[in-house]
Amino acid sequence: MDSASQDINLNSPNKGGLSDFMTDVPVDPGVAPRTPAVEGLTEVEEEELRAELAKVEEEIITLRQVLAAKERHCGELKRRLGLSTLGELKQNLSRSWHDVQVSTAYKKTQETLSQAGQKTSAALSTMGSAISRKLGDMRNSATFKSFEDRVGTIKSKVVGGRENGNESLPTSPGGGDQPLPDPAPF
């Protein structure tokens, strides 16, 4: 068997059976290996298809080269106009954010969150009113009034001297050399 026609399929039982001189030969990707004609195609049809394939592959290579040249030209024009990648990124982000804001999903989410916020605000307002009412009720209770009277009495004893124009604090009855601490305002 000719070594050039050996099976190179890796799933074949002959894998790795290539001779040493074949492994060192560079393979040209532009040259397709000859395979037997596909059933139903004549050699002439096969040659026409191969010629068309080669032509399409050349066109693809040419188009890639043209695209690369156009991209370089575009980059040069942007550089000359002072347009930077950062500016383009900002513009793209701005455009994307605008697209998100006009989307149906965003509008529905915004509406739902707005309604939830309004309901939460109403609930907190109601709860605050209830707490205020309860504190008012508690303040009017006999227990709180008694506590308030006692605090008022203590305050008047502690701050009583200041209200009469005397700025000095009364001294403690035990020692006289230690003034009372400044009371916190009520």
C-alpha positions in Angstrom: 0.0 0.0 0.0 1.3 3.5 -0.9 2.1 5.6 2.2 0.4 8.7 0.6 -2.9 6.9 0.4 -2.8 5.5 4.0 -5.9 6.1 6.1 -5.3 9.1 8.5 -8.6 8.8 10.3 -7.9 8.7 14.0 -10.7 6.2 14.6 -9.3 3.8 12.1 -7.4 0.6 13.2 -4.5 2.0 11.1 -4.0 5.1 13.3 -0.5 6.0 14.0 0.6 3.8 11.1 2.0 6.7 9.0 5.6 6.4 8.2 8.1 8.8 9.9 8.7 10.8 6.7 4.9 11.7 6.5 4.8 13.2 10.0 7.5 15.8 9.1 5.8 17.0 5.9 3.9 20.3 6.4 0.3 20.2 5.4 -1.1 23.0 3.1 -4.6 23.7 4.3 -5.6 25.2 0.9 -5.1 21.8 -0.8 -8.0 19.4 -0.1 -7.1 15.7 -0.3 -8.4 13.8 -3.2 -11.3 11.5 -2.2 -13.1 9.1 -4.4 -16.1 10.7 -6.1 -19.2 10.9 -4.1 -21.9 8.5 -5.3 -23.9 10.2 -8.0 -21.3 12.7 -9.1 -19.2 12.3 -12.1 -15.5 13.3 -12.2 -16.4 16.4 -14.2 -19.1 17.5 -11.6 -16.7 16.9 -8.8 -14.0 19.0 -10.5 -16.5 21.8 -11.0 -17.5 21.7 -7.3 -13.9 21.7 -6.2 -13.2 24.7 -8.5 -16.3 26.5 -7.0 -15.2 25.6 -3.5 -11.7 27.0 -4.1 -13.2 30.2 -5.6 -15.5 30.7 -2.6 -12.6 30.1 -0.2 -10.5 32.7 -2.0 -13.4 35.2 -1.8 -13.7 34.6 1.9 -10.0 35.3 2.3 -10.3 38.5 0.2 -13.4 39.6 2.2 -11.5 39.1 5.5 -8.6 41.2 4.1 -11.0 43.9 3.0 -12.8 43.9 6.4 -9.4 44.2 8.2 -8.5 47.1 6.0 -11.9 48.8 6.6 -11.5 48.3 10.4 -8.0 49.9 10.3 -9.4 52.8 8.2 -12.3 53.2 10.6 -9.9 53.3 13.6 -7.8 55.9 11.9 -10.8 58.1 11.2 -12.0 57.8 14.8 -8.5 58.7 16.0 -8.4 61.8 13.8 -11.9 62.8 14.9 -10.8 62.4 18.6 -13.3 59.6 19.2 -12.0 57.3 21.9 -12.9 53.8 22.9 -14.0 55.2 26.3 -16.3 57.7 24.5 -17.8 54.9 22.5 -18.2 52.8 25.6 -20.1 55.6 27.3 -22.3 56.1 24.3 -23.0 52.3 24.1 -23.8 52.2 27.8 -26.1 55.2 27.5 -27.9 53.7 24.5 -28.2 50.3 26.3 -29.6 52.0 29.5 -32.1 53.9 27.3 -33.1 50.6 25.7 -33.6 49.0 29.1 -35.7 51.9 30.3 -38.1 51.7 27.3 -38.4 48.0 27.6 -41.7 46.5 28.7 -40.1 44.4 31.4 -38.4 47.5 33.0 -41.7 49.5 32.9 -43.6 46.7 34.5 -40.9 46.3 37.2 -40.8 50.0 37.8 -44.6 50.1 38.1 -44.7 47.1 40.5 -41.9 48.6 42.7 -43.7 52.0 42.7 -47.0 50.3 43.9 -45.0 48.4 46.5 -43.4 51.6 47.8 -46.8 53.3 48.0 -48.3 50.4 49.9 -45.3 50.3 52.3 -45.4 54.0 52.8 -49.2 53.8 53.6 -48.5 50.9 56.0 -45.7 52.7 57.8 -47.9 55.8 58.1 -50.7 53.9 59.6 -48.4 52.1 62.0 -46.8 55.5 63.0 -50.3 56.9 63.6 -51.2 53.9 65.7 -48.0 54.2 67.7 -48.6 58.0 68.2 -52.1 57.3 69.4 -51.0 54.6 71.8 -48.2 56.9 73.2 -50.8 59.7 73.6 -53.1 57.3 75.4 -50.2 56.1 77.6 -49.3 59.8 78.4 -52.8 60.4 79.5 -52.8 57.4 81.8 -52.7 57.8 85.6 -49.4 55.9 85.8 -47.6 58.2 83.4 -49.0 61.3 85.0 -47.7 60.1 88.4 -44.3 59.4 86.9 -44.3 62.8 85.1 -45.2 64.6 88.3 -42.3 62.8 90.2 -39.8 63.7 87.4 -41.0 67.3 87.5 -40.5 67.4 91.2 -37.0 66.1 91.0 -36.2 68.4 88.2 -37.4 71.4 90.1 -35.3 70.4 93.1 -32.2 70.0 90.9 -32.7 73.0 88.6 -34.7 75.1 90.9 -31.9 77.4 92.0 -31.1 78.3 88.4 -34.6 79.4 87.6 -34.4 82.0 90.3 -31.3 83.6 88.8 -28.9 81.7 91.0 -26.3 79.9 88.7 -24.7 77.9 91.4 -25.9 74.4 91.9 -27.2 73.4 95.4 -24.7 71.4 97.3 -25.4 68.0 98.5 -26.5 67.8 102.1 -23.8 65.4 103.1 -20.5 67.1 102.2 -20.9 70.5 100.6 -17.6 70.2 98.6 -19.0 68.1 95.7 -21.4 69.8 93.3 -24.2 67.8 91.6 -23.6 66.8 88.0 -25.4 68.9 85.3 -28.8 67.4 84.7 -29.8 66.4 81.2 -32.5 68.6 79.7 -36.0 67.1 79.5 
